[in-house]
Amino acid sequence: MTGRRRAVLIAGPTASGKSALALAMAEQEGGAIVNTDAMQVYDTVRVVTARPSMEEEARADHRLYGSVPASSRFSTGQWLGAAKAVIEATEGALFFVGGTGLYFDALQNGFADVPEVSAAVTLEVQQEIQELDERSGLLCCSGRTRSLRRDSRWPIRSA
């Protein structure tokens, strides 16, 4: 697609009316609503992210909502690539809606093309962090959950 067209960026906190505004504008003008929220890309978190309902999604073209399995990692770079594909493939106005400032920044200013970190490097760093946590006595880990231990040396963290 070439030429100029309208793009509207609507940002703000969860459940502040962004989606309703975008839906009203899309219904009036046509075009597509593009998810710009890091959590709403996942397929299983509709309610906790205030993602538009299926009925709302049926009223206008919605893109990048629920498009990623919750078990997958999805980076800002991946989102930007998907957003660029939507821009190229979609005619009419685009309404970018969400609360992830980094997505909006990447959309407007670009994003460094950083290679994906291998699983081996990720595991190695996680193990090093675990060892540091265990040696410091400040953090304890249980699966993905981290909590601060009670430690009189850190009264503000002991509450």
Legacy VTK file of the C-alpha trace (Angstrom):
# vtk DataFile Version 3.0
C-alpha trace
ASCII
DATASET POLYDATA
POINTS 159 float
0.000 0.000 0.000
1.319 3.423 -0.892
0.142 6.951 -0.212
-0.886 8.757 2.918
-3.758 7.792 5.154
-4.963 8.466 8.644
-3.380 6.821 11.681
-4.713 7.543 15.163
-2.771 6.576 18.294
-4.869 6.127 21.440
-2.862 5.371 24.590
-3.753 5.149 28.253
-4.231 2.888 31.264
-6.276 -0.314 31.329
-10.067 0.119 31.196
-9.929 3.870 30.519
-12.190 3.814 27.457
-9.540 3.592 24.720
-11.133 0.614 23.008
-14.623 2.127 23.061
-13.291 5.330 21.509
-11.420 3.417 18.806
-14.474 1.250 18.085
-16.703 4.321 17.685
-14.161 5.936 15.350
-13.672 2.758 13.315
-17.415 2.268 12.947
-17.806 5.878 11.795
-14.786 6.042 9.454
-13.984 2.458 8.586
-10.458 1.137 8.940
-8.861 -1.216 11.433
-8.189 -1.175 15.154
-4.650 -2.382 15.879
-3.762 -3.741 19.314
-0.903 -1.805 20.890
-0.959 -3.586 24.242
1.670 -6.153 25.216
-0.788 -8.382 27.086
-3.737 -8.276 24.697
-1.668 -10.004 22.005
-2.010 -13.230 24.006
-4.849 -15.607 23.263
-5.978 -16.470 26.797
-6.063 -13.222 28.766
-9.139 -11.420 27.421
-10.798 -10.542 30.751
-7.795 -9.498 32.865
-6.522 -7.150 30.142
-9.898 -5.536 29.363
-9.545 -6.774 25.779
-12.559 -5.974 23.596
-15.294 -8.592 23.730
-15.925 -10.915 20.809
-19.058 -8.877 20.029
-17.012 -5.649 19.940
-14.348 -7.288 17.793
-17.072 -8.359 15.336
-18.260 -4.753 14.903
-14.971 -3.546 13.351
-11.745 -4.993 11.985
-9.449 -5.766 14.959
-5.835 -6.774 14.393
-3.150 -8.328 16.650
-5.600 -9.237 19.414
-5.203 -12.755 20.828
-2.827 -13.663 18.024
-0.016 -15.124 20.159
-0.204 -18.301 22.287
0.179 -17.419 25.980
3.016 -19.946 26.243
5.104 -17.978 23.726
7.458 -15.063 24.157
6.556 -12.014 22.106
8.948 -9.101 21.913
8.491 -5.484 20.945
10.448 -6.208 17.777
8.049 -9.008 16.891
5.081 -6.742 17.582
6.563 -4.012 15.378
7.067 -6.509 12.541
3.459 -7.662 12.874
2.234 -4.055 13.020
4.175 -3.190 9.860
2.541 -6.153 8.099
-0.881 -4.879 9.196
-0.050 -1.383 7.922
0.979 -2.788 4.542
-1.999 -5.139 4.221
-4.780 -2.870 5.489
-6.507 -0.090 3.628
-8.148 2.857 5.306
-7.575 4.440 8.670
-5.636 2.642 11.399
-6.448 3.084 15.081
-3.549 1.950 17.283
-4.971 1.331 20.748
-3.269 0.220 23.950
-1.221 0.948 26.992
2.253 -0.261 26.074
4.344 2.866 25.643
7.275 0.930 24.210
5.055 -0.289 21.353
3.953 3.276 20.597
7.566 4.466 20.731
8.721 1.684 18.401
5.874 2.456 16.004
6.822 6.130 15.829
10.626 5.950 16.104
11.623 2.459 15.000
13.305 -0.229 17.048
16.790 -1.722 17.032
16.907 -5.078 15.283
18.345 -7.148 18.117
18.831 -10.879 17.507
16.852 -13.263 19.681
18.693 -14.587 22.730
19.195 -18.357 22.578
17.545 -20.623 25.129
21.007 -21.750 26.322
22.094 -18.181 27.107
18.771 -17.450 28.821
19.144 -20.553 31.001
22.733 -19.664 31.868
21.756 -16.155 32.978
18.782 -17.465 34.983
21.107 -19.896 36.778
23.598 -17.120 37.555
20.807 -14.964 38.966
19.560 -17.896 41.058
23.069 -18.407 42.468
23.427 -14.706 43.285
20.020 -14.716 44.951
20.927 -17.727 47.072
24.280 -16.243 48.106
22.875 -12.828 48.968
20.053 -14.190 51.108
17.809 -11.363 49.937
15.694 -13.167 47.389
14.220 -16.596 47.266
12.787 -18.157 44.191
9.997 -20.638 43.699
9.372 -21.334 40.035
8.611 -18.019 38.378
7.661 -16.297 41.651
10.155 -14.135 43.483
9.614 -12.751 46.957
11.827 -10.806 49.299
12.852 -12.628 52.457
12.455 -10.921 55.781
15.844 -9.467 56.566
16.499 -6.956 59.321
19.240 -5.384 57.174
16.518 -4.311 54.730
13.705 -2.954 56.926
11.839 -1.296 54.052
11.661 -4.666 52.294
10.728 -6.583 55.429
7.243 -5.169 55.825
LINES 1 160
159 0 1 2 3 4 5 6 7 8 9 10 11 12 13 14 15 16 17 18 19 20 21 22 23 24 25 26 27 28 29 30 31 32 33 34 35 36 37 38 39 40 41 42 43 44 45 46 47 48 49 50 51 52 53 54 55 56 57 58 59 60 61 62 63 64 65 66 67 68 69 70 71 72 73 74 75 76 77 78 79 80 81 82 83 84 85 86 87 88 89 90 91 92 93 94 95 96 97 98 99 100 101 102 103 104 105 106 107 108 109 110 111 112 113 114 115 116 117 118 119 120 121 122 123 124 125 126 127 128 129 130 131 132 133 134 135 136 137 138 139 140 141 142 143 144 145 146 147 148 149 150 151 152 153 154 155 156 157 158
